[in-house]
Amino acid sequence: MRRKGAYNPRTGPSEHDDGIAGADRVLRTSVYLDAEGNRTADPGKAVGGEILESAAEGHAAKRTWFRVKEVELSWLPVSEAAFLLWVLALLVFAWLVAALILFVR
């Protein structure tokens, strides 16, 4: 249960929060850029941008730059999904072997 007026530093105040009495209110401004470098309002389409959090007095409290880039691993001979599937299969196999060793004795 979330108290009314509680502040979460990750998400900031919600639309239902009145804020904490005596605490500074943090204002968040976001600029999102799509793959072509154009501004977009949809964070799901953003591949870069800036999030600026400023305190009520107007000075910048925190500035965060981000950029999302898909990178192909040259040393990996298969796709990343196939590699992760093999890692999962090996971990399951290791757990089964450990369970057999511990419980069969």
ABEGO torsion letter per residue (X at the ends): XBBBGBBBAAAEBBAABAEBBGBBBBBBBBBBBBAAGBBBABAAABABEBBBBBBAAGBBABBBBBBBBBBBBAABABBAAAAAAAAAAAAAAAAAAAAAAAAAX
